[in-house]
Amino acid sequence: MSDEYGDTNSEPSVDTSAEPVSDSCGDSVSDTASGEDLNAEAQQTEAPEIIPEDTSSYNLDTASDTEKAEAEKFMTDNPDLFTTSDGSDVKSPETDNNDVVHNPDSDSFMTGKYGKDGIFYNEEAEKRGDSFYQMDPEKYAELEQNTIDKYLENHISEADVKKDEDFQNEMFDANRKALEESIDKGQEQVFSHDPTDPENLTGDFPKEKEVIQDLTGTSDNDIYKGEDGVYHLDSDSSVASDYHDTPPYDPKEYDAE
């Protein structure tokens, strides 16, 4: 999860006042319809029909790239139509974390550094069976370049874009969502590296730590090194219990002090 160390037609209107006649293919058509009307009607009926009742069963996982793009545009234009069977919002392909959160059914979620002190958070999480966030490098590079292109108009270079706080926050957005979902599920938060050590607080790691602590109402005093060699967040501490009884945690339940 961290940076690499260095981290919607109604049916088309048809004139039924005239007797239909059959064309050479046996299909009924209106003998009063003009060529222009028929052409317009044909264009309407050829368009794929997406109705609200279908949205709960729309499967983005098996859709083609073209279908995903069409679905995403329709969802963006009609956000109120798209809910899943449990009433939650349907996620667009860009915001769906299912392909970047590994071991999602684990009871714990690991964050940390990539390669610092010879420890890779993703390898450590895989060994332990923890959930962890890691985007495919090619997908990350594509996301980064697309985001850079969006900001480049107001900057002198790509390097300058990367210093932009808005750019950095947008790039971190997927990480943030993964952490929010993890905490909402009540997963224990663990760290491959000491999140209280300033030397480790580079890249995305300090942002991840901040999100976790803000959403759980905890502090550095609630982090300890376990016998398993990794660092744990004590969400049952007195500090955390001031805001929450048991997980899952809801950030709306408290005001960070």
N, C-alpha and C positions, 0 to 999 in steps of 0.2 A: 503494500500500500504506500509505502514511503517512496521518496525519490531515490533514484539510483545514487548510491553513495558517491559521493564526491563532495538520489531518490524517486359520418347524409335519398324519386323524383316522383313525385306523384306520377301516376300512370299517364302516359302521353295522351293528350286529348284527341279523340277519334270521332269524326262525323258519322253518327249512326242513322241519320235521316235518309240516306240513300241506300238503295239495294246494293249489296256488295257483289262484285263479279270476281270470277277466278282468273288469275293470270296463268301464264303458260306452265307455271310450276305447281298449280293447284292451290296456291295461297290466296285467300280472300283479300281484296283491296277495294277501297271506295272508288266508284266511277266518277265521283264529283271532286275528288281530291286533285289538286294541281300537282305538277311535278315538284314545285318548290315545297308544297306541304308534305309530300311524301318524303322528300329528301330530309326535311327538318325532323319528321317523325322517325325516320330511319336512324338519324344521328342520335336522337334521344334514346331509342330502344337499344342502341348498340352500347351505350355507356353502362358500365357496371353500376348496379344499384346497391348502395349500402344504407341500410335502415337501422335505427337505434336498437331494435330487437336483436339484430345480428351482432352488435358490438361486444356483448359479453362473451361470445364464443369465438371472436376473431383471434386467431393464433399467430402471433408474431414470430414464434419460434420456428414454424414451418414455412413461413412466407418467403417468397423470393425477394431479392434486393429491390426490384421494381415495385413489388407489392408493398414492401415495408415503406418505401418512399411515398407511395400513394396514400397508404394508411396514415403515415405521420402527418402529411399535409392535411388530410381530412380531419384528423384528430385536432390539429392546431386550429383549423377553421371552425370546428364544432366541438369545443371542449366539454360542453354540458351533456353531450350525447354518450360520452365514452366512460362507462363504469364497468367494473368486473362483476361477477356474480355475487361477491361479498360486499359490493357497494364502493370499493376503493377505486381510485383513478387508474386507468390503463396507462402504462408507462410507454413512452416512445422508445424506439430502438436506442437513441442516444443516452437516455437516462436509466435504462434498465441495467442494473448491476449484476444480473444473474450470470453473465459470462465473465465477470471479473472477480467475483467473490468465490473463493475456493473453499471447499468443505463447509458449505453454508449451514449444515445441520449440527455443527459442533456446539458444545456448551460454552466455548470460549473463543475470543477473537484476538488475534495478535497484530500489533503494529511494531515498528522498530526501524532500524537502519539497514541499508543494503551493503553489506561487506565491511562495515567498520569493525575493526579488531578481529577480522576473519569470520564474522558472524553475519549471516544473511537471514533477515527476518522471515522471508518466504520459505527458506529451507528448514528453518527451525520450526515454523508453524506446521509445515508438512510432516515433519518427523513426529510432532506431538499430536497431530490431528486437529489443530486449531483452525478456525476460519481465518482467512486473510485476504486482503485485497491486492490484486496484481493484474494490471492490464497488459495485454499482449503488446510487445514493443512496437510492432508495426502499426497497431491501432492507436497506440499512444502518440507515435510520431505523426500520424495522420491528423489526430485531434489537435496536437500542438500546432502543426503547420496551419490548419484551418483557422485556429484561434488567432495565431499570429497575423494571418492575412486580414482578419477582421479589424485588428487594431493598427495595422501598419500605416494606414492613411495619416494617422496623427503622430507618427514617430519617424525618426530619421533612419532607423535600422531595425533589424530583427532583434539585435542585442538590446536595443533600447526598449523594445516592446516587452521583453522578458523582465525588465525592471519595473514595469507598470503594475501597481498593486491590484488593479481591476483584472488585468490579465492573469496574474498569479492566483487570485481568488476564483476566477472562472476555471482555470486548470485544476484547482483543488476541489471543485464542486462535486465531482464524482466520488472522491475520497470521503468528503463530508457526508454524502448521502449514505454511503456504505456504513459509516460509523453510526449515523442516526438510526439506521435499520437494525444494526447490531445491538445497540443499547435498548431500542424499543423491544427487541426480542428477549432481552434480559441476559444476554451473553456476558460472561466474565471477561473483563478487559485485561489482557496480559501484554507484556512488552519484551522484545528480545534484547533490548538495551535499556540501560538505566535512564528513564525519562527525567530524572532529577539532576542528571549530570549535564552542566552547560555545554561540555564538549560534544555531547550527542545531539544538542538542539540546533541542528542545521537542516536545510531542505524542508520537507513537509512534516517531519517528525514533531516539531514544536506546535504546528497547527493541529495535528492529530491529537496531541496531548491536550491542547486547549479545548478542542471540541469535546473530548471525552470528559474532562473535568467540568466543563460548563454544563453538560447535559446530565451529569450524575451528582453535581454539587459536591465534588470532592476536591482535594488539594494534594500537594506533594506529600503531606504528612500521612496520606492514606495509601502510599505506594511502598511496597516492601519486596525484598528479594526472597523468593521461596526456595525450599530445599531442592526443587527441580531446576534451579539455576536461572530461572527467568523472573521477571518482575511482575508483580500482581497489583491490581487496584483493589483495595479493601472497600468495597461498596457497602459493607455492613458497619462501617465505622460510625462513630458518633457524629462526625461532620456530615456524612451522607444521610444518616437517619434523620437529621434535622429537616431534610427535604423529601425523603422517600421512605416508605416502609419496606416494600419489597419490589423487585423489578417486575415488569418492564418499567423503565423510567420515562416520564413525560416531561419534556423541558418546560411545558406551560405550567407545571405545578410549582415552580419556584422562580424567584427573581434572583439572579446571580448577584452576590454582594461584592 
